[in-house]
Amino acid sequence: QVQLVESGGGLVQPGGSLRLSCAFSGSTFSIYRMGWYRQAPGKQRELVATITNGGSTNYADSVKGRFAMSRDNVKRRVDLQMNSLKPEDTAVYYCNADHVVFHTMSWGQGTQVTVSS
């Protein structure tokens, strides 16, 4: 059973940076595409970024050029480096593991990111 544990959220001023991390356990890391999603109050959960086992990334238009997702297949961890943060980036950020064959989805507990002055 896949377990995902996020860390690194917090309060940051507009224009600042945060780095989120997600530790993976319970299965074979290489057979999962990893992703970050976020959910703001009153809004649906939305995709932020994904990364394949080979390191190919995909980003939501709203974060392109500001966020960077990385993957460490030895440590079984993914990170999300968030720069030039805006108040509209405020949300709970969730780590996601998507099985590449069966497309079963696993979620972390979420970490709060608040961008405010």
C-alpha atoms as an extended CHARMM CRD file, in Angstrom:
* protein
*
       117  EXT
         1         1  GLN       CA              0.0000000000        0.0000000000        0.0000000000  PROA      1               0.0000000000
         2         2  VAL       CA              1.4470000000        3.3050000000       -1.0970000000  PROA      2               0.0000000000
         3         3  GLN       CA              2.1030000000        5.8690000000        1.6000000000  PROA      3               0.0000000000
         4         4  LEU       CA              2.9280000000        9.4920000000        0.8220000000  PROA      4               0.0000000000
         5         5  VAL       CA              4.0960000000       12.0110000000        3.4080000000  PROA      5               0.0000000000
         6         6  GLU       CA              4.3960000000       15.6810000000        2.4660000000  PROA      6               0.0000000000
         7         7  SER       CA              6.4430000000       18.3030000000        4.2290000000  PROA      7               0.0000000000
         8         8  GLY       CA              7.6290000000       21.8690000000        3.7100000000  PROA      8               0.0000000000
         9         9  GLY       CA              4.4860000000       23.9640000000        3.6580000000  PROA      9               0.0000000000
        10        10  GLY       CA              4.0820000000       27.2030000000        5.5440000000  PROA      10              0.0000000000
        11        11  LEU       CA              3.5020000000       30.9450000000        5.3700000000  PROA      11              0.0000000000
        12        12  VAL       CA              5.4830000000       33.0200000000        2.8990000000  PROA      12              0.0000000000
        13        13  GLN       CA              5.2550000000       36.5710000000        1.5790000000  PROA      13              0.0000000000
        14        14  PRO       CA              4.3840000000       37.2690000000       -2.0560000000  PROA      14              0.0000000000
        15        15  GLY       CA              7.4490000000       36.8450000000       -4.2160000000  PROA      15              0.0000000000
        16        16  GLY       CA              8.9740000000       34.3640000000       -1.8120000000  PROA      16              0.0000000000
        17        17  SER       CA              9.8890000000       30.7000000000       -2.2160000000  PROA      17              0.0000000000
        18        18  LEU       CA              9.0130000000       27.3810000000       -0.6080000000  PROA      18              0.0000000000
        19        19  ARG       CA             10.1130000000       23.8280000000       -1.2550000000  PROA      19              0.0000000000
        20        20  LEU       CA              7.7060000000       20.9480000000       -0.7190000000  PROA      20              0.0000000000
        21        21  SER       CA              8.8460000000       17.3550000000       -0.3520000000  PROA      21              0.0000000000
        22        22  CYS       CA              6.9780000000       14.0640000000       -0.5820000000  PROA      22              0.0000000000
        23        23  ALA       CA              8.3710000000       10.7810000000        0.7140000000  PROA      23              0.0000000000
        24        24  PHE       CA              7.1080000000        7.5960000000       -0.9700000000  PROA      24              0.0000000000
        25        25  SER       CA              6.9130000000        4.1260000000        0.6050000000  PROA      25              0.0000000000
        26        26  GLY       CA              4.9960000000        0.8720000000        0.3410000000  PROA      26              0.0000000000
        27        27  SER       CA              5.4850000000       -0.0700000000       -3.2940000000  PROA      27              0.0000000000
        28        28  THR       CA              7.8510000000        0.1260000000       -6.2710000000  PROA      28              0.0000000000
        29        29  PHE       CA              8.5410000000        3.8020000000       -6.8880000000  PROA      29              0.0000000000
        30        30  SER       CA              9.4450000000        3.3900000000      -10.5570000000  PROA      30              0.0000000000
        31        31  ILE       CA              5.9690000000        2.2660000000      -11.6330000000  PROA      31              0.0000000000
        32        32  TYR       CA              4.3330000000        5.4740000000      -10.4980000000  PROA      32              0.0000000000
        33        33  ARG       CA              4.0130000000        8.8110000000      -12.1440000000  PROA      33              0.0000000000
        34        34  MET       CA              4.1970000000       11.3440000000       -9.3340000000  PROA      34              0.0000000000
        35        35  GLY       CA              2.3020000000       14.5890000000       -9.1140000000  PROA      35              0.0000000000
        36        36  TRP       CA              1.4430000000       17.6050000000       -7.0270000000  PROA      36              0.0000000000
        37        37  TYR       CA             -2.1110000000       18.8970000000       -6.8330000000  PROA      37              0.0000000000
        38        38  ARG       CA             -3.5840000000       21.7470000000       -4.8640000000  PROA      38              0.0000000000
        39        39  GLN       CA             -6.9720000000       22.7450000000       -3.5220000000  PROA      39              0.0000000000
        40        40  ALA       CA             -7.8760000000       26.2690000000       -2.4950000000  PROA      40              0.0000000000
        41        41  PRO       CA            -10.8880000000       26.9930000000       -0.2550000000  PROA      41              0.0000000000
        42        42  GLY       CA            -14.1130000000       26.6870000000       -2.2140000000  PROA      42              0.0000000000
        43        43  LYS       CA            -12.3720000000       25.3870000000       -5.3190000000  PROA      43              0.0000000000
        44        44  GLN       CA            -11.8000000000       22.0060000000       -6.9090000000  PROA      44              0.0000000000
        45        45  ARG       CA             -8.5190000000       20.1810000000       -6.5990000000  PROA      45              0.0000000000
        46        46  GLU       CA             -6.2920000000       21.0320000000       -9.5610000000  PROA      46              0.0000000000
        47        47  LEU       CA             -3.1520000000       19.6220000000      -11.0870000000  PROA      47              0.0000000000
        48        48  VAL       CA              0.0340000000       21.5680000000      -10.4250000000  PROA      48              0.0000000000
        49        49  ALA       CA              2.7790000000       19.3530000000      -11.8630000000  PROA      49              0.0000000000
        50        50  THR       CA              3.6290000000       15.7700000000      -12.7210000000  PROA      50              0.0000000000
        51        51  ILE       CA              6.8530000000       13.8620000000      -13.3010000000  PROA      51              0.0000000000
        52        52  THR       CA              7.4990000000       10.4610000000      -14.8470000000  PROA      52              0.0000000000
        53        53  ASN       CA             10.0350000000        7.8910000000      -13.7110000000  PROA      53              0.0000000000
        54        54  GLY       CA             12.3040000000        9.1520000000      -16.4760000000  PROA      54              0.0000000000
        55        55  GLY       CA             12.0650000000       12.7370000000      -15.2730000000  PROA      55              0.0000000000
        56        56  SER       CA              9.6930000000       14.2230000000      -17.8580000000  PROA      56              0.0000000000
        57        57  THR       CA              7.6530000000       17.0010000000      -16.3020000000  PROA      57              0.0000000000
        58        58  ASN       CA              4.3540000000       18.6780000000      -17.0250000000  PROA      58              0.0000000000
        59        59  TYR       CA              3.0790000000       21.8890000000      -15.4060000000  PROA      59              0.0000000000
        60        60  ALA       CA             -0.1600000000       23.7850000000      -15.1240000000  PROA      60              0.0000000000
        61        61  ASP       CA             -0.0250000000       27.0140000000      -17.1120000000  PROA      61              0.0000000000
        62        62  SER       CA             -0.4820000000       29.0230000000      -13.9200000000  PROA      62              0.0000000000
        63        63  VAL       CA              2.8340000000       27.7930000000      -12.4660000000  PROA      63              0.0000000000
        64        64  LYS       CA              5.0360000000       27.4110000000      -15.5560000000  PROA      64              0.0000000000
        65        65  GLY       CA              8.3080000000       29.2400000000      -15.1380000000  PROA      65              0.0000000000
        66        66  ARG       CA              7.8390000000       29.5670000000      -11.3780000000  PROA      66              0.0000000000
        67        67  PHE       CA              7.5730000000       25.9990000000      -10.0800000000  PROA      67              0.0000000000
        68        68  ALA       CA              9.9290000000       23.0920000000      -10.6890000000  PROA      68              0.0000000000
        69        69  MET       CA              9.2560000000       19.4660000000       -9.8300000000  PROA      69              0.0000000000
        70        70  SER       CA             12.0630000000       16.9770000000       -9.3210000000  PROA      70              0.0000000000
        71        71  ARG       CA             12.3510000000       13.3140000000       -8.5240000000  PROA      71              0.0000000000
        72        72  ASP       CA             14.9730000000       11.2450000000       -6.6850000000  PROA      72              0.0000000000
        73        73  ASN       CA             14.5020000000        7.5750000000       -7.5850000000  PROA      73              0.0000000000
        74        74  VAL       CA             17.0960000000        6.4380000000       -5.0280000000  PROA      74              0.0000000000
        75        75  LYS       CA             15.6100000000        8.2990000000       -2.0710000000  PROA      75              0.0000000000
        76        76  ARG       CA             12.0640000000        7.7100000000       -3.4330000000  PROA      76              0.0000000000
        77        77  ARG       CA             11.1230000000       11.2880000000       -3.0500000000  PROA      77              0.0000000000
        78        78  VAL       CA              9.7040000000       14.1210000000       -5.1240000000  PROA      78              0.0000000000
        79        79  ASP       CA             10.1030000000       17.8220000000       -4.4870000000  PROA      79              0.0000000000
        80        80  LEU       CA              8.3070000000       20.9150000000       -5.6900000000  PROA      80              0.0000000000
        81        81  GLN       CA             10.3600000000       24.1000000000       -5.7170000000  PROA      81              0.0000000000
        82        82  MET       CA              7.9980000000       27.0720000000       -5.7440000000  PROA      82              0.0000000000
        83        83  ASN       CA              9.3930000000       30.5080000000       -6.5930000000  PROA      83              0.0000000000
        84        84  SER       CA              7.8050000000       33.9120000000       -7.1390000000  PROA      84              0.0000000000
        85        85  LEU       CA              4.8350000000       32.8310000000       -5.0840000000  PROA      85              0.0000000000
        86        86  LYS       CA              1.5560000000       34.6990000000       -5.4380000000  PROA      86              0.0000000000
        87        87  PRO       CA             -1.4410000000       34.9670000000       -3.1030000000  PROA      87              0.0000000000
        88        88  GLU       CA             -3.4110000000       32.8550000000       -5.5720000000  PROA      88              0.0000000000
        89        89  ASP       CA             -0.9810000000       29.9770000000       -4.9270000000  PROA      89              0.0000000000
        90        90  THR       CA             -2.4620000000       29.6760000000       -1.4430000000  PROA      90              0.0000000000
        91        91  ALA       CA             -3.8980000000       26.1750000000       -1.0860000000  PROA      91              0.0000000000
        92        92  VAL       CA             -3.4390000000       22.7820000000        0.4690000000  PROA      92              0.0000000000
        93        93  TYR       CA             -0.8880000000       20.9380000000       -1.6730000000  PROA      93              0.0000000000
        94        94  TYR       CA             -1.2280000000       17.1850000000       -2.0960000000  PROA      94              0.0000000000
        95        95  CYS       CA              1.3090000000       14.6640000000       -3.3130000000  PROA      95              0.0000000000
        96        96  ASN       CA             -0.0700000000       12.0480000000       -5.6830000000  PROA      96              0.0000000000
        97        97  ALA       CA              1.1290000000        8.6740000000       -6.9920000000  PROA      97              0.0000000000
        98        98  ASP       CA             -0.4820000000        7.3810000000      -10.1960000000  PROA      98              0.0000000000
        99        99  HSD       CA              0.2330000000        3.7440000000      -11.1430000000  PROA      99              0.0000000000
       100       100  VAL       CA              1.3910000000        3.7820000000      -14.7610000000  PROA      100             0.0000000000
       101       101  VAL       CA             -0.5690000000        0.6600000000      -15.7190000000  PROA      101             0.0000000000
       102       102  PHE       CA             -3.6470000000        0.4810000000      -13.5380000000  PROA      102             0.0000000000
       103       103  HSD       CA             -3.9450000000        4.2200000000      -12.8310000000  PROA      103             0.0000000000
       104       104  THR       CA             -4.7940000000        3.6830000000       -9.2000000000  PROA      104             0.0000000000
       105       105  MET       CA             -4.2550000000        6.9340000000       -7.3330000000  PROA      105             0.0000000000
       106       106  SER       CA             -2.7700000000        7.4190000000       -3.8860000000  PROA      106             0.0000000000
       107       107  TRP       CA             -2.7220000000       10.7000000000       -1.9620000000  PROA      107             0.0000000000
       108       108  GLY       CA             -0.7840000000       12.2630000000        0.8490000000  PROA      108             0.0000000000
       109       109  GLN       CA             -2.4280000000       14.0730000000        3.7400000000  PROA      109             0.0000000000
       110       110  GLY       CA             -1.6860000000       17.5160000000        2.2890000000  PROA      110             0.0000000000
       111       111  THR       CA              0.3990000000       20.4600000000        3.4150000000  PROA      111             0.0000000000
       112       112  GLN       CA             -0.8300000000       24.0420000000        3.7030000000  PROA      112             0.0000000000
       113       113  VAL       CA              0.8530000000       26.7850000000        1.6980000000  PROA      113             0.0000000000
       114       114  THR       CA             -0.1980000000       30.3460000000        2.4870000000  PROA      114             0.0000000000
       115       115  VAL       CA              1.1010000000       33.3060000000        0.5000000000  PROA      115             0.0000000000
       116       116  SER       CA              0.2910000000       36.5280000000        2.2790000000  PROA      116             0.0000000000
       117       117  SER       CA              1.8980000000       39.7650000000        3.4090000000  PROA      117             0.0000000000
